[in-house]
């Protein structure tokens, strides 16, 4: 039934082929240029018709494979002729593969199926006719043509062999049709891989945005909740420390110690909040946030921030942490006397470069935090490069795509 369901399309293809081949005999018999022109025009018209009808025919084939073979052929987007520019349609690889199936693969399989069915019918016909011919039964009793008899025997052997192997051949034809349909009607391996890459990129971008949103939420909760309560506690302990003069020395020592511990806890929470997501990025932007990082550095920093344009929150956050981690490493490991931070937009990339005049010899795998920084940069499809020869200078460069 699966192969039979394709007969209407195969019959249409045969009609098209007959239209194409009709003028060929006249072309080769004589210099019939009119026939040659008609033949060429017929080819062009049929190709245009197939280009226009290929998406609809492909949809019909997908339903046929799903209904009879339970095979899902993935749908791919193809340009619609006469709805968009013809030039775009002619450049569509998917559309041409569909045309190839409807014009070549499908009809050839249909021809093979029809030929197999014809040979099977001949086998049945000859199997009934041959004994009557040999025994002279009915209207065959008058004479027996030996040559014709042996010719029918040959027909019987050929068509009988085809009939015996018909089930296997039909299954082979069905598998061939499956293979051709998957290759030509469905997406190519290149399209599938490109779709997978795009899906992975989209899912990774969504994960990065979700993680960034969660960090923002935690930062707000800490800032508006625990940090405010600790600040209130520190104020009360400070007042108690100054106003309570008649408490025992041991009790005053406890108050003083509690006051200092609260101040330390507040400092740790501020650092934690800054590490989760710097609020200054949302309030004042990347330039102001980097100015604050440079001002807090123990090593003098020259900051150069060019015109960056509109940047996504993810890229701004990554750029901020690149500078923060790089300057922290400069302070801890480089023994530098000066550092330079440059943030420049080059076409579709944001270039973040941190340079110091220290001793050099930095290693991205040495556990200085650069490995985690590289992962953070990679989360937005960026690249991180480190150049640190012995004796310096050390240059850390991050390229961040501005479209993320």
N, C-alpha and C positions, 0 to 999 in steps of 0.2 A: 504493500500500500504506500510505503514511503516513496519508492521510485515512481509508482503510478501517479502520485500526487504532483510530481514535477513535470508530467507530460504536457500540460498546457504551455508552460514556459518553453519547454524544449521544442514543441511544435511551432511556437512563434519564432524561435531562433532559426529553425529550419526554413521557415518562410522568408526570413530576412536573408539567409544564405542563398536561397533560390533567386531572390531579387538581385543579389550581388552577382551571381554567376550567370544570369541570363544573357548579358551582352558579351560574355567572354568568347563564345564560339564565333560570333560575328567579328570580334576584334581580330582574332587569329586567322579567319578566313580571308579577310581583305582589310585594306586600310580604311576601316570604318571609324573615322574620328568622332563622328556623332555618338556612336556606341561607346567609345572610350570616354567621352565627356559624360555621357549618361551614367556610365559605370562609376566614374569618379564622384559625381554628384550624389549617386545613391550611397556610396560609402560615407561621404560627409554627412548626409542627412540621417543615415542610420546611427552613426556615432553620436551626433547631436541628440537624437531621440533617446539613445541609451544613456547619455550623460544626464538628460533631464529625468528619465524614468528610473535610473539606477537606485536612488534611495527608496522609492516605493517598491521596486522589485526585491530589493534586499530585505525590506521589512516583511514582505510576503514570505521570502525564504526563511527568515528567522522564525516566523510563526510555524512554518512547515516543519522545520527541524525540531522546534519545541514540542509540537503536537504529536509527531510520529516517532521521533527518536529521543525525546526528553533531553535534548542538547540545547544548552543556552549559548548562543553566539552573542558576545558582548557588543552593544551598540556603540558606534563611533560617530562623531559629528562630521558631516560632510557638507560642503557648500551647495546651496540649491541653485541650479541653473535658472536664469531668468528672474531669480529673486535677488541675487547678488551679481557681482561682476563675473562675466564669463571667464575672464582671465584667472580669477581666483579658483574657479571650478576646474579649469584645465590644469592648474598646478596641484590639485589635490591628489595625493598618492592614494588615499583611501577610496576616492571616487573611481579612479582608473582601475584599481584592483577589483572593485565591484563590477565594473564594465567587463573586465577580463573574465570574471566568473560567468556572467550572464551571456557573454558572446562566445566563449570558448569552452571552459571547463564544464559548465552545466549541460550545454547541448551535446558535447562529445560523450558524456556519461549517458545522456538520454539516447543517443544513437546506439551506443553499445547495448543498452537495455532493450530497445526496440528490436535490434538485430537478434539478440538472444531470444526474445519472445517469438520472433518470426521463425527462427530455426527450430524452436520447440514445437511450434504449430506445424511446420513442415514435417517434423518427425512423426507427429500423430497422424497427419494426413497420409504420408507414405506408408506408415505401418499398417494402416487400414487398406490402402490401395494395393500394396505389393502382393499380399497373398491372393487377392482376387485376380490380379494380373497373371500371377504364376499358375494358378489353377484354371484359368480360363473361365471364371465365373462371370455371370451377368453379361454385359456388352463386351467383355474382354475375351469371350470364347472363340471369336472368329480367327484371331491370329495373335501371336505373341512376338513382339519386336524384341529380339535379344539385346540389341544395343541399348534400347530404351530401358529394358529391364535392368541391366547392370548399372545404368546411370542412376536409376531410382534406388538401387541397392547402395550406391555410393552416397546419394542424398540421405538415405536412411541412416547410414553409419555416421555421417557428419552431424546431421541434426539430432540423431539419437544420443551421440556423445554430448552434444550441447545440452540436451534435455536432462541427461543423467547428472551432469555437473551444474545444472541451472541453479539449484539452491546455493551452492558455494559461490558461483559466479555472481549471483544477485547480492549475496552478503559482501563480496569483494567490491562490487559497484557501489553499494551503500557506504562502505567504509571510504572508498575513493571520493564519493560525494561529500562525506563528512570532512575529510581532510581538505578538500578544495574549498569548502565553505568556511572552515575555520581559518584557513590561510588567506583567503581573498575577501570574504565578507566581514570577518571580524578584524579587530585591530592587529597590526603587525607587532612583532616583538619590540621594535623600537618605540612604538607608541605605548605599549604596555609598560615598558621600563620607564619611559618619560612620565607616565601617569603615576607610577609607584614613587618615583623620585619627588614629583610634585606633592603627592599625598604625604610622604614623609616630611617634606619641608613644611607643609601647612600644619601638620600635627605637631612638629617641633616648635614652630612659631606660636601655635596655640598654647603649648605647654609652657613656653617661656613667658608668654603674656599672663597665663594663669598664675605661675609662680611669682611673677612680679606683682600682680594684684594681691596675692596672699601676703607678700612681704609688706606691701603698703598697708594692708589691714592690720597686721601685727604691729607695725610701727605706730599707727594711729592709736591702737589700743594701749600700747606701752606709754606713749606720750600723754594721752588724755586720761589714762587710768593710774597705773602703778607709779609713773614718774610724778604725777601731780600729788598723789598721796604721800610719797616719800618727801617731796618738797614741803608739804604742810607739816609733816612730822619733824623735818629738820628745822623749820621755823620755830615750832613749839619747843624743841629741845634747846635751840639757841636762846630763846627767851628765858627758859628755865635756868640755863647756865649763867645768864647775866643777872637775873633777879633774885634767885634763891641763894641768899648769903648765909643763912643760918642752918643749912643742912650739914650733917656730918661729912667729914672729908671723904670717907669711903663712898657715901651716896653721891657726892659731887663727882668723884672719879668715874662712877658708873654713868652719870649723865653726860660727862665730857666724852667718854668712850663711845656711848651710843650716838652722840652727835657726829663724831668723826666717822663712825661706821655708816651712818645714813648718808653722809656726804660722799663717801667712797662708793656706796651702792648707787647713788644718783649718777656719779661719773661713769660707772660701768654701764648703767642703763643707757646713758647718752651715747656712749661708744657703740653699744649694741644696736640702738636705734639707727645711728648713722651707718652702721654696717648692713642693716637690713635694707633701708632705703632712705637716703638723705632727703629730709623734708625741704631743704633749700632748693632742690631741683624743681619741685613743684611750685614753690613760692617765687623763686627769682631766676631760675633757668640755669643752664650748664655753666655759663661764664662765671656767674657769681658763686656757684658751688665750687668750681675749681679754684677760684680766688681764695675761698675759705680754706681749702686743702693746702694750697701753697703757703698761706699765712701761718698755718699751724705747724708746718714742717720745721724741723730743727736745722735743716740745711737751707741756705738761701736759694730761692727758686725764682727764675725769670719765666713768667707766664705769657704766652702769645696765643691768643684765641682769635681766629679770623671769623669771617662771616660764615656761619654754619647753616643758616636757613632753618627751615622747619625739620625737626628730627623727631622720630618716634620715642616714646618713653623708654623702650627697651634699649635702644642705641644710646640714649643719654645716660642711662644707668650704667651700662657697660663701660662707656667712656669715663665716667666718674670713677668707677672702681679700678680701671686700668691705671689712672693717674694716682689714685690713693695707694694702691698696692705697690706701684713702682716707686713712689717717693718713700714709702715705708721701708722698702728694700734698700734704697739709697742711704737712708739714715742708719740702718742696721749693719749693712755689709760693705758699702763701697768706700768709706772713708773719703767721701768727696767734699770739696769745698763749695761747689755750686752745682745746681741742676737747672735744666731748661725743659719746659713743657710747651709743646706746640700742638695746637688743635686746629686743623685746616680741612676745609672741604674741597675735595678734588673730584669733580663731576659727580658720580653717584656713590662716592665713598667718603667717609669721614676718617681722616688720617690723624691718629693720636701718637705723638712721638715724645718720649722722655729720654733725655740725655744727661749724663753726669760725667764729671772729670775725675772719677775715682780710680781705684786700682784695677778695675776690670776683673776678668776671670769668672764672671757670673755664669751659672749653669741652670738651664730651665728645669733640669731633672734633680736638682740638689735639695729640693724640699724648701725652697725659699718662698713658696706661695705662687710661683709662676705657673706651675702645672694647673692649679685650680683656676688661675687667671686665664690660661689658654682655653680651658673648658668653657669658661664664661664667655669668652670672645667667640668661640666656635658655636655657642648656642644661638647666635644671631647671624650665622654664616660668615663670620669675620675671620681674619687671619692675624696671628701674632708672631712677630719675628724678634729675635734677640741677637744682638751683635755685641760681644764683650771680650775683646782680646786682652791678654795679660798686659797690664799697664794702662788699660783704658783707651779711649773712653767707652762707656757702656751705653748702647742705644737700644731702647725697647720701642718697637713700632707696632701699632695695632691698626688694621684696616677694617672699618666697619661699614657695611652696606647701609646706605641712608634710606632704603626702601623698606626695611624691616620694621 
